[in-house]
Amino acid sequence: MRWLSFLPLLPILGLAALLGAGPRSTAATQTNITAPAPGTPSLFAPAPTASAPMTPNPLLTESPLPLHYPQFDLIKNGHFAPAFEQGMADRLREIDVIAHNPAPASFANTIVAMEQAGRLLNRVSAIFFSLAGCHTNPELQKLQRTLAPQLAAHHDAVNLNPALFTRIKSLYDARESLGLDPESKRLLWRYYQDFVRAGALLSPADQDRLRTINGELASLQAAFTQNILKEVNASAVLFDAAAELAGLSDAQLAGAAAAATAAGQEGKFLVQLQNTTGQPLLASLTSHATREKIMAASLARGSRGGEFDNRANVASLARLRAERARLLGYPTHAAYQLEEQTAGTVDTLNQLLARLAPPAVANARREAADLQAVIDAEKGGFTLGAADWQLYSEKVRRARYDFDESRLKAYFELNHVLLDGVFYAAHRLYGLTFQERHDLPVYEPTVRVFNVFDADGSLLAIFIGDYYARANKNGGAWMSAYVSQSALLGTHPVVANHLNLPAPPAGQPTLLTHDEVRTMFHEFGHALHGMFSQVLYPRFAGTAVPRDFVEYPSQVNEMWAGWPEVLQNYAKHYQTGAPLPAGLLAQVEAASKFNQGFLTTEYLAATLLDQAWHQLAPAAVPPAEGVVAFEAAALQQAGVDLAAVPPRYRTTYFSHAFVGGYSGGYYSYIWSEVLDADTVEWIKQHGGLTRENGDHLRTRLLSRGGSEDALKLFRDVTGRDPYLEPLLVRRGLEPAGK
């Protein structure tokens, strides 16, 4: 998920469950389970709830809409709290039935029963946390802060239930004699690992401390992510005159004027920030002072004092994570996280980063020298800084490749990119067809909804596209699932893509940058991963794979953005319909490795920051007042402290690292790109955009979710272990002399 915006992860259920990887109830079935027949009774009878609302709450029952699509038009803020309360109560009651079942533990009455427990809680969580990320409001934010420690305590009550773990362990110890099919055997292993990593083997005293830590972490993560959203809005930069924004297009200037008017500053111009360090408008603004003002505002977020300052949250999060890792028997939080990833160990990861950083920085320094030469030739009178890189790299690219990024945008109109690009590639590769529908409710008027039909004409999934930036929406781009596939539950996917495209002025087209086009293909790669899921158990559905593997399939899908047949189908001038000129396309391809030193270094700097924080022992974590100094020292020690190339995310607005999803795991993008670059070469060698390749990817990778070992899935696609060389070539990081 390109620069994913993260939600607080629920212990043991993980991201997959939180994002709708599957509701859980119970069923008394055997191994090699098939989908239950309609009307099959549940082991759990509905229990009366004293706090049941007196008015209809649409969250308390499965949505009657197609594929259980959420009833956004009926869901109100006030429905969530009682639904969470009842969902947690129902799940604890269901777990109690499992844990104290007088019958001997069996795979069916314990593991499958757990897979089906908590359907209400999972449904409510999927909807709530998705809306909290893409369409929040003060009431939801307040509830999110309240819920965070409650949910942490709830999941600890399950994960640290001794009677339940006794049943799981007895089955795990006898796993070779149970006659389980491979997916069921993996599920048993997965549950045992989850419980052990959640503290099931700790002493009662240590479990009490763990509960306290988990509650504090949940509260801190909620505060951190809300501070980021509030701070990015509070840091918008106001300008008095249009002259200060010289270089912007008329549409961009109109957007800044509209933003100022909306903020009560009519007649002025407001530049709104994105969550990344670099800001898109810096590529166009000709005033050095204006660029520096915007960059200074971006870099200061979360560390400039005030109510949204995140330094204390960072220090507490890092210290508590380190303490929790020690409690669970790991030297650091990074070691705890990496045990579950394909990278495996901190040493393995550190070796990869040590190999990549020096050539990336060397490339960035060479690029910086080229940019400074242009500044000097123009008699700019200043030293290249972070605020200047985007503008001057564009100038160098134009001069070197006769290439102007802004010329591309006229050929990348949103609707063409989506329908004639993203969807067209999916049709050619997988046989999918799409039909937009307007009868289903949406939570915001610009959200679009599509039926997704499989090659045989059957309804495969429902896809939601939420593409525009809003003040109440987290930054970045991500995929989420409201409903995930499970043969056990008979559910089919309802998945969503969220981007943050600037909304154009009224009546104007939405024109994308080349990077935004790639982002659309990337996020749809995640959506395909969710839609193609064909697993039995909800625990393994869709993107429920190791964090450093989840980006791999979506990064592969980026290749189709530039595939000639696909590009020719969508890259058409929004006014004339003329195709993207062949010469301009050749310039794009020639410039593909340009600025890779900067791009790789800013990413690696953030990755190394993530590791620096999460490879600390508890006592080594600095206090709040030392957070900025620690960041500077970590970047210097890693050799990536280039003033003109700041980290893509600084510590205090680094959602990936401090909200939970990618803590100790931001390296996942580059790790997945090793697999991606290698697979792209394999696809090219085997014919490119063909149904045969699509069926191969779908069968061997996209349909399997987390039901098999991740690296085995890679080998099933390519027939061998991954090579690093294709990545080095792609990023221009080949060793000297090659």
JOHU-V604019 format. One record per residue. PHI is phi in whole degrees, -180 to 180 (* if undefined). PSI is psi in whole degrees, 0 to 359 (999 if undefined). OMEGA is omega in whole degrees, 0 to 359 (* if undefined). Layout:
BEGIN
PHI,PSI,OMEGA
PHI,PSI,OMEGA
END
This chain:
BEGIN
*,111,190
-62,113,179
53,54,186
-56,142,170
-94,126,194
-105,151,177
-105,155,176
-65,128,184
-85,136,178
-83,129,179
-55,145,181
66,316,179
-71,325,176
71,183,184
-60,321,184
-60,315,180
-70,318,182
-61,323,181
-92,18,173
95,25,181
-67,350,170
153,131,171
-67,159,181
-130,128,165
-136,200,182
-127,159,175
-154,138,179
-86,87,182
-128,168,181
-96,180,174
-70,170,187
55,51,188
-78,143,171
-109,170,180
-61,135,181
-67,149,177
-69,150,177
-55,137,178
88,0,178
-60,127,184
-69,148,176
-88,152,175
-64,336,183
-103,121,174
-80,145,178
-58,135,181
-104,139,176
-66,143,182
-121,124,184
-62,330,183
-93,14,181
-57,134,183
-67,152,181
-84,340,179
-107,153,183
-58,132,178
-117,111,185
-65,346,180
-79,342,187
-79,347,178
-131,158,176
-59,138,178
-62,136,177
-81,357,181
-73,163,182
-52,134,180
56,24,182
63,31,174
-53,135,185
-62,145,178
-87,71,185
-58,330,182
-73,340,182
-102,340,185
-77,125,179
-117,161,179
-52,317,185
-69,349,179
-78,337,190
-71,312,184
-58,310,179
-66,328,179
-69,319,176
-63,317,181
-59,313,180
-69,322,180
-62,317,179
-68,320,179
-64,317,179
-62,317,184
-67,318,179
-63,322,178
-65,317,179
-63,318,179
-65,322,179
-63,321,177
-62,317,179
-65,310,186
-64,328,185
-113,23,175
-62,123,182
-68,342,178
-74,150,177
-56,150,180
-62,133,172
-133,164,179
-59,320,183
-70,313,187
-84,358,178
-121,296,186
-73,310,178
-64,321,178
-60,320,178
-68,324,178
-61,331,183
-102,2,178
-82,147,172
80,33,182
-62,319,180
-64,313,182
-61,318,180
-67,321,179
-65,314,181
-65,318,180
-62,316,181
-59,315,182
-72,314,185
-63,309,186
-72,334,174
-68,313,179
-67,326,178
-63,335,178
-90,327,188
-115,350,184
-158,57,187
-85,175,176
-160,168,184
-56,324,180
-68,318,177
-67,322,179
-64,319,177
-64,317,179
-65,322,179
-61,318,178
-65,322,179
-70,319,184
-71,328,188
-53,305,179
-69,330,179
-66,317,179
-68,322,177
-61,315,179
-66,322,179
-61,312,182
-71,329,172
-64,324,179
-62,331,176
-84,308,186
-63,331,184
-107,22,176
-79,111,187
-66,322,180
-66,321,179
-66,315,181
-66,326,177
-59,318,179
-67,317,180
-63,315,182
-65,322,180
-64,323,177
-71,319,180
-63,318,180
-65,333,181
-104,17,191
-59,328,183
-73,344,183
-105,6,186
-89,350,180
68,36,183
-82,145,171
-72,165,187
-57,318,181
-68,321,179
-68,320,179
-64,320,178
-67,324,178
-63,318,178
-62,314,177
-59,317,182
-63,316,180
-65,317,179
-61,313,179
-61,316,180
-59,315,183
-69,319,179
-63,314,180
-68,341,177
-88,358,174
106,16,185
-64,335,182
-93,0,181
-77,162,175
-70,160,178
-55,321,180
-66,317,179
-68,326,176
-65,323,177
-62,316,178
-64,321,179
-62,318,178
-59,317,179
-63,314,180
-60,313,182
-61,321,178
-65,317,179
-66,319,179
-62,318,180
-61,316,179
-65,318,181
-65,319,179
-65,319,178
-63,317,180
-66,319,181
-60,309,184
-68,325,178
-71,324,176
-61,321,180
-61,312,181
-63,316,181
-68,322,182
-71,322,180
-66,326,176
-73,319,181
-70,339,183
-93,2,176
-53,142,189
-104,125,183
-98,135,178
-124,145,183
-83,327,188
-130,148,178
-63,332,181
-60,331,179
-68,341,182
-108,30,178
-57,138,182
109,338,178
-77,152,175
-74,167,178
-59,320,181
-66,319,179
-66,319,180
-66,319,178
-63,322,177
-64,319,178
-67,323,178
-67,318,179
-64,321,179
-65,320,178
-65,317,179
-61,317,179
-63,333,180
-91,8,179
82,21,181
-122,55,184
-59,139,181
91,353,178
-112,188,186
-136,128,184
-116,122,176
-97,112,180
-87,144,185
-96,153,167
-100,168,187
-75,341,176
-70,162,177
-65,308,178
-70,145,181
-119,134,188
-55,322,185
-69,344,180
-64,341,179
-75,346,185
-117,333,187
-69,126,184
-90,344,181
-84,121,179
-62,319,181
-64,320,179
-65,316,180
-61,316,181
-65,324,179
-64,317,180
-69,316,180
-65,321,179
-61,319,178
-65,320,180
-66,313,183
-68,333,185
-83,349,187
-56,132,176
80,358,181
-136,19,184
-108,16,183
82,179,179
91,180,189
-72,343,182
-104,13,179
-66,132,186
-106,5,185
-64,318,179
-66,322,177
-62,317,179
-60,309,182
-60,317,181
-69,318,179
-61,313,182
-64,319,181
-67,315,182
-68,322,177
-64,318,179
-64,319,179
-65,318,179
-63,319,179
-61,315,178
-61,318,180
-60,324,182
-88,1,174
97,17,180
-114,147,181
-67,326,182
-147,166,176
-63,323,179
-61,319,178
-63,319,177
-61,314,182
-68,316,187
-71,338,178
-57,329,183
-92,359,185
-105,167,180
-70,336,176
-64,323,171
89,306,186
-138,159,176
-63,319,181
-61,317,179
-60,315,180
-65,314,181
-59,324,178
-65,319,179
-64,314,181
-64,322,178
-66,330,178
-76,325,185
-85,325,189
-63,311,184
-58,311,179
-66,328,178
-65,314,180
-66,320,178
-60,317,177
-62,318,180
-63,321,179
-65,320,177
-64,318,178
-63,319,180
-62,321,179
-63,321,178
-64,320,181
-69,319,179
-64,326,179
-63,322,178
-68,316,178
-58,314,182
-67,321,179
-64,329,178
-86,1,183
57,44,181
-66,326,176
77,22,178
-145,159,178
-88,138,180
-52,130,176
-128,178,181
-59,329,181
-71,342,188
-101,343,191
-59,313,186
-64,317,181
-64,312,187
-80,333,174
-67,326,177
-67,322,177
-64,316,179
-65,319,180
-63,318,179
-62,317,182
-69,321,186
-79,323,185
-118,9,185
50,46,190
-125,128,179
-122,111,182
-54,323,184
-66,335,179
-66,332,182
-69,326,191
-59,327,181
-63,340,181
-99,359,183
-120,67,177
-83,138,190
-51,310,185
-65,320,177
-64,317,181
-62,317,182
-70,304,188
-77,315,187
-95,355,179
-116,288,183
-60,308,181
-70,324,180
-63,316,179
-62,319,179
-66,327,177
-69,314,182
-67,324,186
-84,321,188
-121,353,181
80,13,181
-75,149,170
-128,157,188
-131,142,179
-136,115,179
-71,140,178
-128,147,185
-120,9,183
-93,348,180
-92,143,182
-71,151,176
-129,159,183
-88,352,181
-155,138,191
-59,332,183
-84,355,180
-72,139,182
-117,151,184
-131,137,182
-134,138,163
-76,140,177
-117,117,182
-104,137,178
-74,174,183
-61,332,180
-88,5,178
91,355,180
-78,153,178
-74,115,182
-88,317,188
-165,172,168
-116,133,183
-114,132,179
-112,129,177
-114,117,180
-122,98,196
-105,342,189
-100,148,176
-72,146,176
-145,158,179
-66,336,182
-102,25,183
-127,135,178
-63,153,179
-75,167,176
95,198,180
-142,141,183
-160,165,174
-114,145,174
-139,162,180
-124,123,174
-83,326,175
-139,136,179
-115,157,183
-71,141,171
-160,122,176
-66,328,179
-61,319,183
-97,351,182
70,31,182
-103,153,179
-124,156,191
-73,140,164
-125,105,187
-122,158,184
-135,146,168
-110,137,178
-125,126,174
-123,180,178
-133,57,178
-74,136,175
-63,130,178
-72,131,180
-76,165,173
-59,156,182
-53,132,178
84,355,181
-99,151,179
-75,159,174
-94,107,182
-105,133,189
-104,153,168
-79,167,178
-60,321,180
-67,323,179
-67,326,175
-63,313,179
-60,321,179
-62,320,179
-63,316,178
-66,321,180
-61,307,183
-64,328,177
-70,336,172
-62,320,174
-64,318,180
-61,318,177
-62,321,178
-59,320,177
-74,319,185
-73,329,183
-87,356,181
-51,133,179
-142,69,182
-121,165,179
-83,314,190
-99,137,180
-62,335,180
-60,335,185
-108,7,190
-70,142,169
58,242,186
-90,20,179
-80,66,182
-127,170,178
-54,145,184
-58,325,182
-87,12,175
-117,338,188
-65,331,180
-79,344,185
-59,304,181
-63,325,182
-72,325,177
-69,326,175
-61,320,183
-65,341,177
-63,334,186
-60,332,184
-76,345,177
-61,327,181
-109,5,180
-67,128,189
-49,312,182
-62,320,180
-72,314,181
-59,317,180
-64,334,183
-80,332,183
-115,335,185
-83,83,182
-130,141,183
-59,131,187
-67,340,180
-99,316,187
-100,340,185
79,2,180
-66,143,180
-71,158,175
-57,124,183
-59,140,181
-58,323,180
-66,321,179
-67,321,177
-62,319,178
-62,323,178
-66,321,177
-60,314,182
-67,320,179
-65,328,183
-90,7,189
-63,330,180
-96,0,180
-67,141,176
68,15,180
-70,334,175
-61,313,178
-63,309,186
-62,318,180
-71,321,182
-68,317,180
-65,325,177
-70,312,181
-64,326,178
-61,317,177
-67,319,179
-61,315,180
-68,328,174
-63,314,178
-56,314,180
-69,323,179
-60,315,179
-67,322,189
-99,3,170
-103,17,179
-89,145,166
-77,157,183
-52,316,185
-70,342,183
-88,352,181
-71,128,182
-73,160,174
-73,174,183
-54,318,183
-70,350,179
-104,5,185
-63,312,183
-66,319,179
-66,321,177
-62,317,178
-59,312,181
-61,317,180
-67,322,180
-65,318,179
-66,321,179
-66,316,181
-63,325,180
-81,352,179
78,24,181
-122,27,183
-91,65,177
-94,121,183
-60,326,182
-81,351,181
-129,75,179
-69,162,178
-58,148,178
-57,325,172
-132,128,170
-80,164,187
-51,314,191
-78,354,172
-132,32,183
-95,80,183
-57,317,183
-53,316,187
-83,331,190
-118,357,173
-94,339,172
134,322,189
-63,315,185
-118,25,178
-63,124,186
70,12,187
-137,14,179
-67,341,175
-60,345,188
-56,328,181
-64,314,182
-74,325,177
-64,315,178
-66,329,181
-70,334,173
-59,312,179
-67,319,182
-62,308,183
-60,321,178
-65,317,181
-68,322,177
-59,318,177
-63,321,179
-63,316,181
-62,317,179
-61,319,181
-70,342,183
-111,24,170
107,354,174
74,234,189
-82,81,180
-131,155,176
-63,328,179
-61,315,178
-68,322,178
-62,314,179
-63,323,178
-63,312,180
-64,318,182
-66,313,184
-70,316,188
-86,339,188
-132,297,192
-68,332,182
-85,348,191
-90,345,180
52,227,179
-100,18,186
-77,351,177
-137,164,178
-59,136,187
-63,311,182
-68,333,174
-63,321,178
-63,320,176
-61,314,180
-65,327,178
-65,331,179
-80,309,189
-97,342,181
83,10,182
-163,177,175
-75,158,183
-74,152,174
-109,147,178
-84,334,190
-57,319,179
-59,326,177
-67,316,181
-61,320,179
-66,315,182
-59,318,184
-94,7,179
67,33,183
-110,24,179
-62,148,176
-58,152,181
-56,139,178
97,349,180
-95,999,*
END
